[in-house]
């Protein structure tokens, strides 16, 4: 019993030293000697209740908010200047991709070289297959390719990409006039050749077809001369005729069909709008026909998304968007989710068909460009739904959206404008901004580590008057108390095992 009493006195003494010195509110009342047991019990309950509340709020709300929702998007500027970013890329794809006269002349040379009677080869199905060759409807080629399957080997040496370039309607036969910010410009200097999943097209202000540009400095400022291939176009105004205006020629392509087997493809151009660093999305084009008074107005509303440097502290899987720092090892500067998916589809088709799709030929891949007979493989993949319309083609390819990007919301109007500048017009395209200012958003960490610590500290201070020092006090007095108890036990052990001294009286 004496041993237990000694240990109890040591424990009580250590506890009272802690309660008398603690900075946490309410704890000191637990050690008051003049308090009754009921009073001590009351304050013990108060301390436990408030400590439990602090724990629930700290973990159940603050920590989970930090762990589950690390990113928020906030409005930074509702009138961000239009001149601070690039005007959207405008891509015009001829609805009739192939000049039929030139196409037949090229194919006839292969027929003559094979010493085959031209009447035994139906060239219309070959041309029709190339006319409808585009993502995501590659399956439209299947009927034409299957019909002419026996004669496809004749064209084994045909380079389809070169064929599409040679038969592409020329710029000077497509466009009548072009205006940039209300001033007359040379259409064929403003537009350059653009590779798309629609085929070859003509693009304005697109950097996906320009290599070697100093993309790190591209901020929308016209710092380059207009003769530079890296020249950047932007505007600081809004409204009709303040951006890009294009007039089509009355007859811009040769007719597609000449017999009953030919597909029915309308005249005109398909208009695609995209960011300057993003490949245009195939099948999203708006048709503009070169008819008298036909007008297509595209009103663009931009939204700018920036990324705060704090996002670099969040794992890619948690922030669900990719930063420039994540692309340090990539050679292609023009990353976007759309560009990534295009590359994934290209690699998927190349592996499946052992050849690369037309237009997007990559010399780094170990596959040749597809010939006509191999296009059947692509058409069948599409027909089986293996070339997906959305998302990536297989699970091995993951494309993240970009944290920093420009999105363009478009509003389409079709009107009638028979005369412009005193002349008849046969198809007008007008692309312009809807208002003089864009909304700029910023993605940032909604709850940083510093904010988490401050919030937990504020909660502890509110409910307990506690701080990190209070935690140190608990640790210090707990260790000190254990040492004192251990010392008391050692002392008692020695007393029990030491034999008593015996004195002999002589």
C-alpha positions as CSV (number, residue, x, y, z in Angstrom):
1,X,0.0,0.0,0.0
2,X,2.9,2.4,0.7
3,X,4.2,1.7,-2.8
4,X,0.9,2.6,-4.4
5,X,0.6,5.8,-2.3
6,X,4.0,6.9,-3.3
7,X,3.3,6.4,-7.0
8,X,-0.1,8.1,-6.7
9,X,1.5,11.1,-5.0
10,X,4.1,11.3,-7.7
11,X,1.5,11.2,-10.5
12,X,-0.8,13.8,-8.9
13,X,2.2,16.1,-8.3
14,X,3.2,15.9,-12.0
15,X,-0.4,16.4,-13.2
16,X,-0.8,19.5,-11.0
17,X,2.4,20.9,-12.3
18,X,1.0,20.6,-15.8
19,X,-2.4,22.0,-15.0
20,X,-0.9,25.0,-13.2
21,X,1.4,25.7,-16.1
22,X,-0.9,24.9,-19.1
23,X,-1.8,27.6,-21.6
24,X,-5.0,25.8,-22.7
25,X,-8.1,27.3,-21.2
26,X,-10.0,25.3,-18.5
27,X,-7.1,22.8,-17.8
28,X,-5.8,24.7,-14.8
29,X,-9.1,24.2,-13.0
30,X,-8.6,20.4,-13.0
31,X,-5.7,20.8,-10.5
32,X,-7.2,23.4,-8.1
33,X,-6.8,22.0,-4.6
34,X,-9.7,24.0,-3.2
35,X,-12.2,22.7,-5.8
36,X,-14.6,19.9,-5.0
37,X,-14.7,16.7,-6.9
38,X,-17.9,17.8,-8.7
39,X,-16.3,21.1,-9.8
40,X,-13.3,19.2,-11.1
41,X,-15.6,16.8,-13.0
42,X,-17.5,19.7,-14.5
43,X,-14.3,21.3,-15.9
44,X,-13.1,17.9,-17.1
45,X,-16.3,17.5,-19.1
46,X,-15.9,21.0,-20.5
47,X,-12.4,20.4,-21.6
48,X,-13.3,17.0,-23.2
49,X,-16.3,18.5,-25.0
50,X,-14.4,21.4,-26.5
51,X,-11.4,19.2,-27.3
52,X,-13.8,16.9,-29.2
53,X,-15.4,19.8,-31.0
54,X,-11.9,21.0,-32.1
55,X,-11.0,17.5,-33.3
56,X,-14.3,17.1,-35.3
57,X,-14.0,20.5,-36.9
58,X,-10.2,20.1,-37.6
59,X,-10.5,16.7,-39.2
60,X,-14.1,16.4,-40.3
61,X,-14.3,19.8,-42.0
62,X,-10.9,21.5,-42.4
63,X,-8.8,18.5,-43.3
64,X,-11.4,16.9,-45.6
65,X,-11.9,20.2,-47.3
66,X,-8.2,20.4,-47.9
67,X,-7.9,16.8,-49.1
68,X,-11.0,16.5,-51.3
69,X,-11.4,19.9,-52.9
70,X,-7.9,21.3,-53.4
71,X,-8.7,23.6,-56.4
72,X,-11.1,26.4,-57.0
73,X,-11.7,28.6,-60.0
74,X,-12.3,32.3,-59.3
75,X,-13.0,35.3,-61.5
76,X,-9.9,37.5,-61.6
77,X,-11.0,40.1,-64.2
78,X,-14.3,40.7,-65.9
79,X,-12.8,43.1,-68.5
80,X,-9.6,41.5,-69.5
81,X,-8.2,43.4,-72.5
82,X,-8.7,41.6,-75.8
83,X,-5.3,42.7,-77.0
84,X,-3.6,40.6,-74.4
85,X,-4.3,37.3,-76.1
86,X,-4.5,35.9,-79.6
87,X,-7.5,36.1,-81.9
88,X,-8.9,32.6,-82.5
89,X,-7.6,30.5,-85.3
90,X,-10.0,30.4,-88.2
91,X,-9.7,27.3,-90.4
92,X,-11.5,27.0,-93.8
93,X,-11.7,23.5,-95.3
94,X,-13.1,23.2,-98.9
95,X,-16.2,21.1,-98.7
96,X,-15.1,19.6,-102.0
97,X,-11.6,18.5,-101.1
98,X,-10.5,17.2,-104.5
99,X,-10.3,18.9,-107.8
100,X,-11.8,16.1,-109.8
101,X,-10.2,16.9,-113.1
102,X,-6.7,16.9,-111.6
103,X,-7.5,13.8,-109.6
104,X,-8.6,11.7,-112.6
105,X,-5.5,12.8,-114.5
106,X,-3.2,11.5,-111.7
107,X,-5.1,8.2,-111.3
108,X,-5.1,7.6,-115.1
109,X,-1.3,7.6,-115.1
110,X,-1.3,4.6,-112.7
111,X,-3.9,2.8,-114.9
112,X,-1.9,3.4,-118.0
113,X,1.3,2.2,-116.3
114,X,-0.5,-1.0,-115.2
115,X,-1.6,-1.5,-118.9
116,X,-5.2,-2.0,-117.9
117,X,-8.2,-0.9,-119.9
118,X,-9.5,2.3,-118.2
119,X,-13.1,1.0,-118.7
120,X,-12.3,-1.8,-116.3
121,X,-11.4,0.6,-113.4
122,X,-14.0,2.7,-111.7
123,X,-12.1,5.8,-110.6
124,X,-15.2,7.4,-109.2
125,X,-15.3,5.1,-106.1
126,X,-11.6,5.8,-105.4
127,X,-12.2,9.6,-105.6
128,X,-15.4,9.2,-103.5
129,X,-13.5,7.3,-100.8
130,X,-10.9,10.1,-100.5
131,X,-13.7,12.7,-100.5
132,X,-15.3,11.2,-97.4
133,X,-12.1,10.4,-95.6
134,X,-12.3,12.3,-92.3
135,X,-12.6,11.7,-88.6
136,X,-14.9,10.5,-87.0
137,X,-16.8,9.1,-90.0
138,X,-14.0,7.0,-91.7
139,X,-16.6,4.3,-92.0
140,X,-18.1,6.2,-95.0
141,X,-15.1,5.1,-97.0
142,X,-15.9,1.4,-96.6
143,X,-18.5,1.0,-99.3
144,X,-16.4,2.8,-101.9
145,X,-13.2,0.9,-101.0
146,X,-14.9,-2.5,-101.0
147,X,-16.5,-1.8,-104.4
148,X,-13.1,-0.9,-105.9
149,X,-11.1,-3.4,-103.8
150,X,-9.9,-5.4,-106.8
151,X,-8.3,-2.4,-108.5
152,X,-6.7,-0.7,-105.4
153,X,-3.4,-2.6,-105.9
154,X,-2.9,-0.6,-109.1
155,X,-2.4,2.5,-107.0
156,X,0.0,1.0,-104.5
157,X,2.7,3.6,-105.2
158,X,0.3,6.5,-104.8
159,X,1.2,8.9,-102.0
160,X,-2.2,9.9,-100.8
161,X,-0.9,12.9,-98.9
162,X,0.7,14.3,-102.0
163,X,-2.4,13.4,-104.0
164,X,-4.6,15.4,-101.6
165,X,-2.3,18.4,-101.8
166,X,-2.1,18.4,-105.6
167,X,-5.9,18.1,-105.9
168,X,-6.7,20.6,-103.2
169,X,-8.6,23.7,-104.5
170,X,-6.1,26.5,-104.6
171,X,-6.4,29.5,-102.3
172,X,-6.8,32.0,-105.2
173,X,-9.8,30.1,-106.5
174,X,-11.5,29.9,-103.1
175,X,-11.3,33.5,-101.8
176,X,-12.4,36.7,-103.4
177,X,-11.3,39.2,-100.8
178,X,-10.2,39.2,-97.1
179,X,-10.3,42.0,-94.5
180,X,-8.5,42.1,-91.2
181,X,-9.7,44.7,-88.7
182,X,-11.5,46.4,-91.6
183,X,-8.5,46.7,-93.9
184,X,-8.2,44.8,-97.2
185,X,-5.4,42.2,-97.1
186,X,-4.1,39.4,-99.3
187,X,-6.1,36.2,-98.5
188,X,-3.3,33.8,-99.6
189,X,-0.8,35.6,-97.3
190,X,-3.1,35.6,-94.4
191,X,-4.1,31.9,-94.7
192,X,-1.6,29.1,-94.7
193,X,-1.9,25.4,-95.3
194,X,-3.3,23.5,-92.3
195,X,-3.4,19.8,-91.6
196,X,-6.6,18.6,-90.0
197,X,-8.6,15.3,-89.6
198,X,-10.8,16.8,-92.3
199,X,-7.9,16.8,-94.7
200,X,-5.8,19.7,-95.9
201,X,-7.4,23.1,-95.2
202,X,-6.4,26.8,-95.0
203,X,-5.9,28.4,-91.6
204,X,-5.6,31.9,-90.2
205,X,-3.6,32.6,-87.1
206,X,-2.9,29.0,-86.3
207,X,0.4,28.0,-84.7
208,X,-0.2,24.2,-85.1
209,X,1.2,24.5,-88.6
210,X,4.2,26.7,-87.7
211,X,7.3,25.2,-86.2
212,X,10.2,27.1,-84.7
213,X,8.2,29.9,-83.3
214,X,9.2,31.3,-79.9
215,X,6.1,30.1,-78.2
216,X,7.3,31.2,-74.7
217,X,6.8,34.8,-75.7
218,X,3.4,34.4,-77.3
219,X,1.2,36.6,-75.3
220,X,-0.9,38.2,-78.0
221,X,1.3,41.2,-78.7
222,X,2.1,42.0,-82.3
223,X,5.8,42.1,-81.7
224,X,6.8,40.4,-85.0
225,X,6.7,41.9,-88.5
226,X,3.8,40.8,-90.7
227,X,6.3,39.0,-93.0
228,X,7.3,36.8,-90.1
229,X,5.7,33.3,-90.1
230,X,5.4,33.7,-86.4
231,X,3.4,36.9,-86.6
232,X,0.5,36.9,-84.1
233,X,-2.8,38.5,-84.8
234,X,-5.0,40.1,-82.2
235,X,-7.6,42.8,-81.9
236,X,-8.8,45.2,-79.1
237,X,-12.2,45.9,-80.5
238,X,-15.5,44.1,-81.0
239,X,-18.5,44.0,-83.3
240,X,-19.0,43.3,-87.0
241,X,-16.1,43.7,-89.3
242,X,-13.7,44.3,-86.4
243,X,-12.0,40.9,-86.8
244,X,-11.6,38.7,-89.8
245,X,-13.9,39.0,-92.8
246,X,-13.7,36.7,-95.9
247,X,-15.6,36.7,-99.1
248,X,-15.8,33.6,-101.3
249,X,-15.6,33.4,-105.0
250,X,-18.8,32.6,-106.8
251,X,-17.5,29.3,-108.1
252,X,-14.6,28.1,-106.0
253,X,-14.2,24.4,-106.9
254,X,-14.8,22.0,-109.7
255,X,-18.0,19.8,-109.5
256,X,-17.6,16.6,-107.5
257,X,-19.9,14.3,-109.4
258,X,-20.1,13.3,-113.0
259,X,-22.1,10.1,-112.8
260,X,-24.6,8.4,-110.6
261,X,-21.9,6.7,-108.5
262,X,-20.5,10.0,-107.2
263,X,-21.1,11.3,-103.8
264,X,-23.1,14.5,-103.3
265,X,-20.8,17.1,-101.7
266,X,-21.9,20.7,-101.6
267,X,-19.8,23.6,-102.8
268,X,-18.3,26.0,-100.3
269,X,-16.1,25.9,-97.2
270,X,-16.4,24.4,-93.7
271,X,-15.5,27.0,-91.0
272,X,-13.7,25.7,-87.9
273,X,-12.9,27.9,-84.9
274,X,-10.2,27.0,-82.3
275,X,-7.4,28.3,-80.2
276,X,-4.3,29.2,-82.1
277,X,-2.4,26.4,-80.4
278,X,-5.0,23.7,-80.9
279,X,-5.8,21.6,-83.9
280,X,-9.3,22.3,-85.1
281,X,-11.9,19.8,-84.1
282,X,-12.9,17.7,-87.2
283,X,-16.7,17.5,-87.9
284,X,-17.3,20.7,-86.0
285,X,-17.3,22.9,-89.1
286,X,-20.1,25.2,-90.2
287,X,-20.8,25.2,-94.0
288,X,-20.7,28.5,-95.9
289,X,-21.9,28.2,-99.5
290,X,-20.9,30.8,-102.1
291,X,-24.4,31.9,-102.9
292,X,-25.5,35.4,-103.6
293,X,-26.0,37.3,-100.3
294,X,-25.2,34.2,-98.1
295,X,-23.6,35.4,-94.9
296,X,-22.2,33.5,-91.9
297,X,-21.5,35.7,-88.8
298,X,-19.6,34.1,-85.9
299,X,-19.6,36.0,-82.7
300,X,-16.9,34.9,-80.3
301,X,-16.9,35.2,-76.5
302,X,-13.5,34.4,-75.1
303,X,-12.8,33.1,-71.6
304,X,-9.2,33.0,-70.3
305,X,-8.1,30.5,-67.7
306,X,-4.9,31.1,-65.8
307,X,-3.1,28.9,-63.3
308,X,-1.6,30.0,-60.0
309,X,1.9,28.8,-59.1
310,X,0.4,27.1,-56.0
311,X,-1.1,24.4,-58.3
312,X,2.4,22.9,-58.7
313,X,2.2,21.6,-55.1
314,X,-0.9,19.5,-56.1
315,X,-0.5,16.1,-57.7
316,X,-1.6,15.9,-61.4
317,X,-4.2,13.2,-60.4
318,X,-5.7,15.5,-57.8
319,X,-5.8,18.8,-59.7
320,X,-7.0,17.0,-62.9
321,X,-5.3,19.4,-65.3
322,X,-1.8,19.7,-66.7
323,X,0.7,22.5,-66.2
324,X,3.5,23.7,-68.4
325,X,6.0,22.3,-65.8
326,X,4.5,18.8,-66.4
327,X,5.4,19.1,-70.1
328,X,9.1,19.8,-69.5
329,X,10.0,16.5,-71.3
330,X,7.6,17.0,-74.2
331,X,9.0,18.3,-77.5
332,X,5.6,19.6,-78.8
333,X,4.9,23.0,-77.5
334,X,1.3,23.1,-78.6
335,X,-0.2,20.8,-76.0
336,X,-3.9,20.8,-75.5
337,X,-6.4,18.0,-74.6
338,X,-7.6,18.1,-78.2
339,X,-4.1,17.8,-79.6
340,X,-3.3,15.0,-77.2
341,X,-6.4,13.0,-78.3
342,X,-5.6,13.5,-82.0
343,X,-2.1,12.1,-81.3
344,X,-3.6,9.2,-79.4
345,X,-5.9,8.4,-82.3
346,X,-3.1,8.6,-84.7
347,X,-0.9,6.2,-82.8
348,X,-3.8,3.8,-82.1
349,X,-4.7,3.6,-85.9
350,X,-1.0,3.2,-86.7
351,X,-0.6,0.3,-84.4
352,X,-3.8,-1.4,-85.5
353,X,-3.4,-1.0,-89.2
354,X,0.4,-1.0,-89.4
355,X,0.4,2.3,-91.3
356,X,-0.1,5.9,-90.5
357,X,-3.3,7.8,-91.4
358,X,-3.1,10.3,-94.3
359,X,-2.0,14.0,-93.6
360,X,-0.6,13.4,-90.0
361,X,2.5,11.5,-91.0
362,X,5.1,11.2,-88.1
363,X,8.6,10.0,-89.2
364,X,9.3,9.0,-85.7
365,X,6.8,6.1,-85.8
366,X,7.9,2.8,-87.3
367,X,5.0,2.7,-89.8
368,X,4.7,3.9,-93.4
369,X,1.9,6.1,-94.7
370,X,-1.3,4.2,-95.5
371,X,-2.0,3.4,-99.1
372,X,-5.4,3.0,-100.6
373,X,-5.8,-0.7,-99.8
374,X,-4.8,0.0,-96.2
375,X,-7.5,2.6,-95.8
376,X,-10.0,-0.3,-95.6
377,X,-8.5,-1.2,-92.2
378,X,-9.2,2.3,-90.9
379,X,-12.7,2.3,-92.3
380,X,-13.4,-1.1,-90.6
381,X,-12.0,0.1,-87.3
382,X,-14.3,3.1,-87.5
383,X,-17.3,0.9,-88.5
384,X,-16.7,-1.3,-85.5
385,X,-16.6,1.8,-83.2
386,X,-13.0,1.3,-82.2
387,X,-12.0,4.8,-83.2
388,X,-14.0,6.5,-80.6
389,X,-15.9,9.7,-81.2
390,X,-15.1,11.1,-77.8
391,X,-12.2,10.4,-75.4
392,X,-9.1,8.5,-76.1
393,X,-9.1,5.4,-78.2
394,X,-7.7,3.1,-75.5
395,X,-7.0,3.0,-71.8
396,X,-3.3,3.4,-72.3
397,X,-3.6,7.0,-73.4
398,X,-4.6,9.6,-70.9
399,X,-5.2,13.2,-72.0
400,X,-5.6,15.8,-69.3
401,X,-7.1,19.2,-69.9
402,X,-4.8,22.1,-69.7
403,X,-4.8,24.3,-66.5
404,X,-4.0,27.3,-68.7
405,X,-6.1,27.7,-71.8
406,X,-8.4,30.0,-73.8
407,X,-11.9,28.9,-74.6
408,X,-14.1,30.4,-77.3
409,X,-17.8,30.3,-77.0
410,X,-19.3,31.0,-80.4
411,X,-22.7,32.3,-81.5
412,X,-23.7,31.7,-85.1
413,X,-25.9,34.0,-87.2
414,X,-26.9,33.5,-90.9
415,X,-28.0,36.7,-92.7
416,X,-28.4,38.1,-96.2
417,X,-25.9,40.7,-97.5
418,X,-26.2,40.9,-101.2
419,X,-23.9,43.9,-101.7
420,X,-20.7,45.0,-99.9
421,X,-18.7,48.0,-100.9
422,X,-20.9,48.4,-104.0
423,X,-20.2,44.8,-105.3
424,X,-22.3,41.6,-105.3
425,X,-21.1,39.1,-102.8
426,X,-21.4,35.3,-102.9
427,X,-20.7,34.1,-99.4
428,X,-19.3,36.2,-96.6
429,X,-17.7,35.0,-93.3
430,X,-17.4,37.5,-90.5
431,X,-15.6,36.5,-87.3
432,X,-15.5,39.0,-84.4
433,X,-15.6,39.4,-80.6
434,X,-19.0,39.9,-78.9
435,X,-17.8,42.5,-76.5
436,X,-14.7,44.6,-75.6
437,X,-13.4,42.5,-72.8
438,X,-13.0,38.9,-71.8
439,X,-13.6,37.2,-68.4
440,X,-10.4,35.9,-67.0
441,X,-10.5,33.1,-64.4
442,X,-7.7,31.8,-62.3
443,X,-7.3,28.3,-60.9
444,X,-5.6,28.1,-57.6
445,X,-5.3,25.9,-54.5
446,X,-8.5,26.6,-52.4
447,X,-6.9,25.5,-49.2
448,X,-3.1,25.7,-48.9
449,X,-1.1,24.0,-46.2
450,X,-0.5,27.4,-44.5
451,X,-4.3,28.1,-44.6
452,X,-5.0,24.7,-43.2
453,X,-2.6,25.2,-40.2
454,X,-4.0,28.7,-39.6
455,X,-7.6,27.4,-39.7
456,X,-6.8,24.5,-37.3
457,X,-4.9,26.9,-35.0
458,X,-7.9,29.4,-35.1
459,X,-10.3,26.6,-34.2
460,X,-8.1,25.4,-31.4
461,X,-7.7,28.9,-30.0
462,X,-11.5,29.6,-30.2
463,X,-12.5,26.4,-28.4
464,X,-9.6,25.7,-26.1
465,X,-7.4,28.8,-26.2
466,X,-4.7,26.3,-27.3
467,X,-1.8,26.7,-29.7
468,X,1.1,24.5,-30.8
469,X,2.9,25.5,-27.5
470,X,0.0,23.8,-25.7
471,X,0.7,20.6,-27.5
472,X,4.4,20.9,-26.6
473,X,3.4,21.4,-23.0
474,X,1.4,18.1,-23.0
475,X,4.3,16.3,-24.6
476,X,6.8,17.8,-22.1
477,X,4.9,17.1,-19.0
478,X,3.9,13.6,-20.1
479,X,7.5,12.7,-20.7
480,X,8.5,14.4,-17.4
481,X,5.8,12.6,-15.5
482,X,6.8,9.2,-16.9
483,X,10.4,9.8,-16.0
484,X,9.4,10.8,-12.5
485,X,7.2,7.7,-12.1
486,X,10.0,5.5,-13.5
487,X,12.5,7.1,-11.0
488,X,10.1,6.4,-8.1
489,X,9.7,2.8,-9.2
490,X,13.4,2.3,-9.4
491,X,13.9,3.8,-6.0
492,X,11.2,1.5,-4.4
493,X,12.7,-1.5,-6.2
494,X,16.2,-0.8,-4.7
495,X,14.7,-0.3,-1.2
496,X,12.9,-3.7,-1.4
497,X,16.0,-5.6,-2.6
498,X,18.6,-4.0,-0.3
499,X,19.2,-6.2,2.9
500,X,18.9,-4.3,6.2
501,X,22.0,-3.3,8.0
502,X,22.7,-5.5,11.2
503,X,24.7,-3.9,14.0
504,X,26.3,-6.2,16.6
505,X,26.9,-4.9,20.1
506,X,30.1,-5.9,21.5
